[in-house]
Amino acid sequence: MSDETCNGRITVKLDDLLHERRMTLTELAERVGLTLANLSILKTGKAKAIRFSTLEAICRELECQPGDVLGYQTFQELTKD
């Protein structure tokens, strides 16, 4: 990868939101109309994309903003530790 493609990555913070709201991934999947498998792919950060309609449904059910679900880590933050 070049330096241009290695500057950071998008992170998904569903685990924290679900824990705070005492909700399971299964319950969220049912509420937003996604399969558990697809929501799990998103939760683990393996998804390549997310539809705005999916993000809207997640935000509606978790009563949060898109920035609460998604974050950005710089390359420097990723290589700390």
Backbone as XML, in Angstrom:
<?xml version="1.0"?>
<chain id="A" units="angstrom">
  <residue number="1" name="MET">
    <atom name="N" x="0.837" y="-1.188" z="0.000"/>
    <atom name="CA" x="0.000" y="0.000" z="0.000"/>
    <atom name="C" x="0.873" y="1.239" z="0.000"/>
  </residue>
  <residue number="2" name="SER">
    <atom name="N" x="0.419" y="2.253" z="-0.703"/>
    <atom name="CA" x="1.155" y="3.513" z="-0.697"/>
    <atom name="C" x="0.815" y="4.306" z="0.556"/>
  </residue>
  <residue number="3" name="ASP">
    <atom name="N" x="1.589" y="5.346" z="0.809"/>
    <atom name="CA" x="1.313" y="6.208" z="1.957"/>
    <atom name="C" x="-0.074" y="6.829" z="1.866"/>
  </residue>
  <residue number="4" name="GLU">
    <atom name="N" x="-0.536" y="7.096" z="0.637"/>
    <atom name="CA" x="-1.845" y="7.717" z="0.446"/>
    <atom name="C" x="-2.978" y="6.805" z="0.887"/>
  </residue>
  <residue number="5" name="THR">
    <atom name="N" x="-2.818" y="5.500" z="0.759"/>
    <atom name="CA" x="-3.889" y="4.571" z="1.124"/>
    <atom name="C" x="-3.724" y="4.013" z="2.526"/>
  </residue>
  <residue number="6" name="CYS">
    <atom name="N" x="-2.682" y="4.431" z="3.230"/>
    <atom name="CA" x="-2.387" y="3.861" z="4.538"/>
    <atom name="C" x="-2.452" y="4.901" z="5.656"/>
  </residue>
  <residue number="7" name="ASN">
    <atom name="N" x="-3.261" y="5.938" z="5.462"/>
    <atom name="CA" x="-3.301" y="7.029" z="6.429"/>
    <atom name="C" x="-4.165" y="6.738" z="7.638"/>
  </residue>
  <residue number="8" name="GLY">
    <atom name="N" x="-5.076" y="5.804" z="7.564"/>
    <atom name="CA" x="-5.959" y="5.503" z="8.679"/>
    <atom name="C" x="-7.069" y="4.574" z="8.243"/>
  </residue>
  <residue number="9" name="ARG">
    <atom name="N" x="-8.053" y="4.444" z="9.133"/>
    <atom name="CA" x="-9.171" y="3.574" z="8.783"/>
    <atom name="C" x="-10.425" y="3.993" z="9.550"/>
  </residue>
  <residue number="10" name="ILE">
    <atom name="N" x="-11.557" y="3.617" z="8.986"/>
    <atom name="CA" x="-12.847" y="3.840" z="9.619"/>
    <atom name="C" x="-13.060" y="2.726" z="10.642"/>
  </residue>
  <residue number="11" name="THR">
    <atom name="N" x="-13.516" y="3.094" z="11.820"/>
    <atom name="CA" x="-13.811" y="2.106" z="12.852"/>
    <atom name="C" x="-15.313" y="2.093" z="13.128"/>
  </residue>
  <residue number="12" name="VAL">
    <atom name="N" x="-15.809" y="0.955" z="13.555"/>
    <atom name="CA" x="-17.226" y="0.791" z="13.877"/>
    <atom name="C" x="-17.339" y="0.565" z="15.379"/>
  </residue>
  <residue number="13" name="LYS">
    <atom name="N" x="-18.197" y="1.363" z="16.030"/>
    <atom name="CA" x="-18.291" y="1.336" z="17.490"/>
    <atom name="C" x="-19.623" y="0.754" z="17.972"/>
  </residue>
  <residue number="14" name="LEU">
    <atom name="N" x="-20.131" y="-0.239" z="17.252"/>
    <atom name="CA" x="-21.413" y="-0.842" z="17.624"/>
    <atom name="C" x="-21.361" y="-1.557" z="18.959"/>
  </residue>
  <residue number="15" name="ASP">
    <atom name="N" x="-20.268" y="-2.220" z="19.270"/>
    <atom name="CA" x="-20.159" y="-2.952" z="20.544"/>
    <atom name="C" x="-20.441" y="-2.037" z="21.735"/>
  </residue>
  <residue number="16" name="ASP">
    <atom name="N" x="-19.796" y="-0.873" z="21.740"/>
    <atom name="CA" x="-19.974" y="0.060" z="22.851"/>
    <atom name="C" x="-21.409" y="0.561" z="22.932"/>
  </residue>
  <residue number="17" name="LEU">
    <atom name="N" x="-21.988" y="0.906" z="21.780"/>
    <atom name="CA" x="-23.365" y="1.408" z="21.758"/>
    <atom name="C" x="-24.350" y="0.348" z="22.232"/>
  </residue>
  <residue number="18" name="LEU">
    <atom name="N" x="-24.169" y="-0.872" z="21.775"/>
    <atom name="CA" x="-25.062" y="-1.951" z="22.188"/>
    <atom name="C" x="-24.947" y="-2.206" z="23.686"/>
  </residue>
  <residue number="19" name="HIS">
    <atom name="N" x="-23.728" y="-2.203" z="24.187"/>
    <atom name="CA" x="-23.514" y="-2.424" z="25.616"/>
    <atom name="C" x="-24.182" y="-1.323" z="26.443"/>
  </residue>
  <residue number="20" name="GLU">
    <atom name="N" x="-23.982" y="-0.067" z="26.029"/>
    <atom name="CA" x="-24.577" y="1.063" z="26.745"/>
    <atom name="C" x="-26.101" y="0.977" z="26.787"/>
  </residue>
  <residue number="21" name="ARG">
    <atom name="N" x="-26.688" y="0.432" z="25.713"/>
    <atom name="CA" x="-28.146" y="0.379" z="25.624"/>
    <atom name="C" x="-28.717" y="-0.977" z="26.034"/>
  </residue>
  <residue number="22" name="ARG">
    <atom name="N" x="-27.843" y="-1.846" z="26.501"/>
    <atom name="CA" x="-28.247" y="-3.192" z="26.929"/>
    <atom name="C" x="-29.082" y="-3.894" z="25.853"/>
  </residue>
  <residue number="23" name="MET">
    <atom name="N" x="-28.543" y="-3.865" z="24.639"/>
    <atom name="CA" x="-29.208" y="-4.463" z="23.491"/>
    <atom name="C" x="-28.257" y="-5.475" z="22.850"/>
  </residue>
  <residue number="24" name="THR">
    <atom name="N" x="-28.808" y="-6.575" z="22.366"/>
    <atom name="CA" x="-27.978" y="-7.566" z="21.692"/>
    <atom name="C" x="-27.897" y="-7.246" z="20.207"/>
  </residue>
  <residue number="25" name="LEU">
    <atom name="N" x="-26.900" y="-7.807" z="19.568"/>
    <atom name="CA" x="-26.752" y="-7.652" z="18.126"/>
    <atom name="C" x="-27.959" y="-8.267" z="17.416"/>
  </residue>
  <residue number="26" name="THR">
    <atom name="N" x="-28.446" y="-9.377" z="17.944"/>
    <atom name="CA" x="-29.621" y="-10.035" z="17.368"/>
    <atom name="C" x="-30.833" y="-9.117" z="17.421"/>
  </residue>
  <residue number="27" name="GLU">
    <atom name="N" x="-31.039" y="-8.465" z="18.553"/>
    <atom name="CA" x="-32.170" y="-7.548" z="18.691"/>
    <atom name="C" x="-32.049" y="-6.380" z="17.720"/>
  </residue>
  <residue number="28" name="LEU">
    <atom name="N" x="-30.863" y="-5.809" z="17.592"/>
    <atom name="CA" x="-30.665" y="-4.712" z="16.665"/>
    <atom name="C" x="-30.913" y="-5.170" z="15.231"/>
  </residue>
  <residue number="29" name="ALA">
    <atom name="N" x="-30.427" y="-6.344" z="14.879"/>
    <atom name="CA" x="-30.628" y="-6.876" z="13.525"/>
    <atom name="C" x="-32.118" y="-6.989" z="13.208"/>
  </residue>
  <residue number="30" name="GLU">
    <atom name="N" x="-32.897" y="-7.491" z="14.151"/>
    <atom name="CA" x="-34.340" y="-7.620" z="13.951"/>
    <atom name="C" x="-34.983" y="-6.245" z="13.787"/>
  </residue>
  <residue number="31" name="ARG">
    <atom name="N" x="-34.570" y="-5.287" z="14.602"/>
    <atom name="CA" x="-35.175" y="-3.950" z="14.571"/>
    <atom name="C" x="-34.876" y="-3.193" z="13.286"/>
  </residue>
  <residue number="32" name="VAL">
    <atom name="N" x="-33.676" y="-3.386" z="12.726"/>
    <atom name="CA" x="-33.305" y="-2.645" z="11.518"/>
    <atom name="C" x="-33.540" y="-3.437" z="10.235"/>
  </residue>
  <residue number="33" name="GLY">
    <atom name="N" x="-33.930" y="-4.703" z="10.370"/>
    <atom name="CA" x="-34.239" y="-5.502" z="9.188"/>
    <atom name="C" x="-33.026" y="-6.000" z="8.430"/>
  </residue>
  <residue number="34" name="LEU">
    <atom name="N" x="-31.967" y="-6.287" z="9.157"/>
    <atom name="CA" x="-30.764" y="-6.864" z="8.552"/>
    <atom name="C" x="-30.567" y="-8.278" z="9.079"/>
  </residue>
  <residue number="35" name="THR">
    <atom name="N" x="-29.825" y="-9.075" z="8.329"/>
    <atom name="CA" x="-29.489" y="-10.392" z="8.855"/>
    <atom name="C" x="-28.427" y="-10.216" z="9.931"/>
  </residue>
  <residue number="36" name="LEU">
    <atom name="N" x="-28.407" y="-11.139" z="10.859"/>
    <atom name="CA" x="-27.395" y="-11.115" z="11.909"/>
    <atom name="C" x="-25.998" y="-11.194" z="11.292"/>
  </residue>
  <residue number="37" name="ALA">
    <atom name="N" x="-25.853" y="-11.994" z="10.241"/>
    <atom name="CA" x="-24.550" y="-12.139" z="9.581"/>
    <atom name="C" x="-24.065" y="-10.807" z="9.011"/>
  </residue>
  <residue number="38" name="ASN">
    <atom name="N" x="-24.945" y="-10.068" z="8.335"/>
    <atom name="CA" x="-24.534" y="-8.790" z="7.745"/>
    <atom name="C" x="-24.210" y="-7.756" z="8.815"/>
  </residue>
  <residue number="39" name="LEU">
    <atom name="N" x="-24.993" y="-7.726" z="9.874"/>
    <atom name="CA" x="-24.718" y="-6.777" z="10.944"/>
    <atom name="C" x="-23.427" y="-7.149" z="11.668"/>
  </residue>
  <residue number="40" name="SER">
    <atom name="N" x="-23.149" y="-8.427" z="11.789"/>
    <atom name="CA" x="-21.912" y="-8.879" z="12.414"/>
    <atom name="C" x="-20.696" y="-8.463" z="11.584"/>
  </residue>
  <residue number="41" name="ILE">
    <atom name="N" x="-20.808" y="-8.530" z="10.265"/>
    <atom name="CA" x="-19.725" y="-8.091" z="9.377"/>
    <atom name="C" x="-19.448" y="-6.608" z="9.591"/>
  </residue>
  <residue number="42" name="LEU">
    <atom name="N" x="-20.499" y="-5.832" z="9.731"/>
    <atom name="CA" x="-20.333" y="-4.405" z="9.999"/>
    <atom name="C" x="-19.689" y="-4.193" z="11.366"/>
  </residue>
  <residue number="43" name="LYS">
    <atom name="N" x="-20.184" y="-4.888" z="12.379"/>
    <atom name="CA" x="-19.699" y="-4.714" z="13.751"/>
    <atom name="C" x="-18.211" y="-5.037" z="13.879"/>
  </residue>
  <residue number="44" name="THR">
    <atom name="N" x="-17.763" y="-6.038" z="13.170"/>
    <atom name="CA" x="-16.363" y="-6.447" z="13.275"/>
    <atom name="C" x="-15.424" y="-5.616" z="12.403"/>
  </residue>
  <residue number="45" name="GLY">
    <atom name="N" x="-15.987" y="-4.652" z="11.659"/>
    <atom name="CA" x="-15.156" y="-3.792" z="10.828"/>
    <atom name="C" x="-14.739" y="-4.410" z="9.519"/>
  </residue>
  <residue number="46" name="LYS">
    <atom name="N" x="-15.380" y="-5.509" z="9.124"/>
    <atom name="CA" x="-15.014" y="-6.187" z="7.881"/>
    <atom name="C" x="-15.831" y="-5.722" z="6.689"/>
  </residue>
  <residue number="47" name="ALA">
    <atom name="N" x="-16.827" y="-4.871" z="6.927"/>
    <atom name="CA" x="-17.660" y="-4.356" z="5.837"/>
    <atom name="C" x="-16.855" y="-3.374" z="4.994"/>
  </residue>
  <residue number="48" name="LYS">
    <atom name="N" x="-17.070" y="-3.390" z="3.707"/>
    <atom name="CA" x="-16.400" y="-2.464" z="2.792"/>
    <atom name="C" x="-17.208" y="-1.190" z="2.594"/>
  </residue>
  <residue number="49" name="ALA">
    <atom name="N" x="-18.510" y="-1.236" z="2.915"/>
    <atom name="CA" x="-19.385" y="-0.085" z="2.712"/>
    <atom name="C" x="-20.608" y="-0.232" z="3.609"/>
  </residue>
  <residue number="50" name="ILE">
    <atom name="N" x="-21.334" y="0.872" z="3.775"/>
    <atom name="CA" x="-22.594" y="0.846" z="4.502"/>
    <atom name="C" x="-23.547" y="1.796" z="3.783"/>
  </residue>
  <residue number="51" name="ARG">
    <atom name="N" x="-24.755" y="1.350" z="3.569"/>
    <atom name="CA" x="-25.764" y="2.200" z="2.939"/>
    <atom name="C" x="-26.235" y="3.238" z="3.948"/>
  </residue>
  <residue number="52" name="PHE">
    <atom name="N" x="-26.547" y="4.419" z="3.450"/>
    <atom name="CA" x="-27.086" y="5.445" z="4.333"/>
    <atom name="C" x="-28.373" y="4.973" z="4.986"/>
  </residue>
  <residue number="53" name="SER">
    <atom name="N" x="-29.203" y="4.223" z="4.260"/>
    <atom name="CA" x="-30.461" y="3.746" z="4.848"/>
    <atom name="C" x="-30.196" y="2.806" z="6.020"/>
  </residue>
  <residue number="54" name="THR">
    <atom name="N" x="-29.135" y="2.008" z="5.943"/>
    <atom name="CA" x="-28.757" y="1.128" z="7.051"/>
    <atom name="C" x="-28.247" y="1.942" z="8.229"/>
  </residue>
  <residue number="55" name="LEU">
    <atom name="N" x="-27.393" y="2.908" z="7.949"/>
    <atom name="CA" x="-26.872" y="3.774" z="9.001"/>
    <atom name="C" x="-28.001" y="4.553" z="9.673"/>
  </residue>
  <residue number="56" name="GLU">
    <atom name="N" x="-28.952" y="5.037" z="8.876"/>
    <atom name="CA" x="-30.103" y="5.754" z="9.428"/>
    <atom name="C" x="-30.912" y="4.854" z="10.353"/>
  </residue>
  <residue number="57" name="ALA">
    <atom name="N" x="-31.148" y="3.603" z="9.929"/>
    <atom name="CA" x="-31.927" y="2.671" z="10.746"/>
    <atom name="C" x="-31.199" y="2.351" z="12.052"/>
  </residue>
  <residue number="58" name="ILE">
    <atom name="N" x="-29.894" y="2.160" z="11.993"/>
    <atom name="CA" x="-29.111" y="1.892" z="13.202"/>
    <atom name="C" x="-29.189" y="3.094" z="14.149"/>
  </residue>
  <residue number="59" name="CYS">
    <atom name="N" x="-29.015" y="4.289" z="13.603"/>
    <atom name="CA" x="-29.082" y="5.501" z="14.429"/>
    <atom name="C" x="-30.472" y="5.673" z="15.039"/>
  </residue>
  <residue number="60" name="ARG">
    <atom name="N" x="-31.499" y="5.366" z="14.272"/>
    <atom name="CA" x="-32.869" y="5.477" z="14.788"/>
    <atom name="C" x="-33.062" y="4.541" z="15.970"/>
  </residue>
  <residue number="61" name="GLU">
    <atom name="N" x="-32.657" y="3.296" z="15.825"/>
    <atom name="CA" x="-32.884" y="2.296" z="16.870"/>
    <atom name="C" x="-31.992" y="2.497" z="18.088"/>
  </residue>
  <residue number="62" name="LEU">
    <atom name="N" x="-30.794" y="3.005" z="17.876"/>
    <atom name="CA" x="-29.879" y="3.225" z="18.999"/>
    <atom name="C" x="-29.950" y="4.651" z="19.526"/>
  </residue>
  <residue number="63" name="GLU">
    <atom name="N" x="-30.798" y="5.459" z="18.901"/>
    <atom name="CA" x="-30.953" y="6.866" z="19.297"/>
    <atom name="C" x="-29.597" y="7.554" z="19.403"/>
  </residue>
  <residue number="64" name="CYS">
    <atom name="N" x="-28.902" y="7.561" z="18.276"/>
    <atom name="CA" x="-27.566" y="8.139" z="18.248"/>
    <atom name="C" x="-27.336" y="8.842" z="16.917"/>
  </residue>
  <residue number="65" name="GLN">
    <atom name="N" x="-26.165" y="9.402" z="16.764"/>
    <atom name="CA" x="-25.747" y="10.072" z="15.543"/>
    <atom name="C" x="-24.773" y="9.171" z="14.780"/>
  </residue>
  <residue number="66" name="PRO">
    <atom name="N" x="-24.634" y="9.376" z="13.448"/>
    <atom name="CA" x="-23.689" y="8.559" z="12.676"/>
    <atom name="C" x="-22.273" y="8.553" z="13.255"/>
  </residue>
  <residue number="67" name="GLY">
    <atom name="N" x="-21.840" y="9.676" z="13.817"/>
    <atom name="CA" x="-20.507" y="9.744" z="14.420"/>
    <atom name="C" x="-20.370" y="8.908" z="15.678"/>
  </residue>
  <residue number="68" name="ASP">
    <atom name="N" x="-21.502" y="8.516" z="16.265"/>
    <atom name="CA" x="-21.461" y="7.611" z="17.419"/>
    <atom name="C" x="-21.218" y="6.172" z="16.968"/>
  </residue>
  <residue number="69" name="VAL">
    <atom name="N" x="-21.604" y="5.869" z="15.731"/>
    <atom name="CA" x="-21.473" y="4.518" z="15.178"/>
    <atom name="C" x="-20.125" y="4.334" z="14.495"/>
  </residue>
  <residue number="70" name="LEU">
    <atom name="N" x="-19.677" y="5.372" z="13.777"/>
    <atom name="CA" x="-18.445" y="5.292" z="13.001"/>
    <atom name="C" x="-17.407" y="6.256" z="13.537"/>
  </residue>
  <residue number="71" name="GLY">
    <atom name="N" x="-16.157" y="5.862" z="13.479"/>
    <atom name="CA" x="-15.051" y="6.718" z="13.889"/>
    <atom name="C" x="-13.934" y="6.629" z="12.866"/>
  </residue>
  <residue number="72" name="TYR">
    <atom name="N" x="-12.892" y="7.386" z="13.083"/>
    <atom name="CA" x="-11.732" y="7.369" z="12.206"/>
    <atom name="C" x="-10.470" y="7.341" z="13.052"/>
  </residue>
  <residue number="73" name="GLN">
    <atom name="N" x="-9.614" y="6.384" z="12.767"/>
    <atom name="CA" x="-8.324" y="6.294" z="13.453"/>
    <atom name="C" x="-7.225" y="6.589" z="12.450"/>
  </residue>
  <residue number="74" name="THR">
    <atom name="N" x="-6.319" y="7.485" z="12.819"/>
    <atom name="CA" x="-5.184" y="7.792" z="11.951"/>
    <atom name="C" x="-4.173" y="6.655" z="12.014"/>
  </residue>
  <residue number="75" name="PHE">
    <atom name="N" x="-3.282" y="6.637" z="11.059"/>
    <atom name="CA" x="-2.234" y="5.619" z="11.022"/>
    <atom name="C" x="-1.413" y="5.662" z="12.303"/>
  </residue>
  <residue number="76" name="GLN">
    <atom name="N" x="-1.151" y="6.868" z="12.817"/>
    <atom name="CA" x="-0.364" y="7.005" z="14.047"/>
    <atom name="C" x="-1.112" y="6.365" z="15.235"/>
  </residue>
  <residue number="77" name="GLU">
    <atom name="N" x="-2.418" y="6.561" z="15.312"/>
    <atom name="CA" x="-3.198" y="5.956" z="16.382"/>
    <atom name="C" x="-3.226" y="4.439" z="16.271"/>
  </residue>
  <residue number="78" name="LEU">
    <atom name="N" x="-3.261" y="3.949" z="15.033"/>
    <atom name="CA" x="-3.281" y="2.506" z="14.814"/>
    <atom name="C" x="-1.966" y="1.838" z="15.207"/>
  </residue>
  <residue number="79" name="THR">
    <atom name="N" x="-0.855" y="2.565" z="15.059"/>
    <atom name="CA" x="0.445" y="1.966" z="15.330"/>
    <atom name="C" x="0.957" y="2.245" z="16.730"/>
  </residue>
  <residue number="80" name="LYS">
    <atom name="N" x="0.183" y="2.956" z="17.562"/>
    <atom name="CA" x="0.558" y="3.127" z="18.968"/>
    <atom name="C" x="0.522" y="1.767" z="19.636"/>
  </residue>
  <residue number="81" name="ASP">
    <atom name="N" x="1.181" y="1.606" z="20.695"/>
    <atom name="CA" x="1.227" y="0.372" z="21.500"/>
    <atom name="C" x="2.427" y="-0.433" z="21.169"/>
  </residue>
</chain>
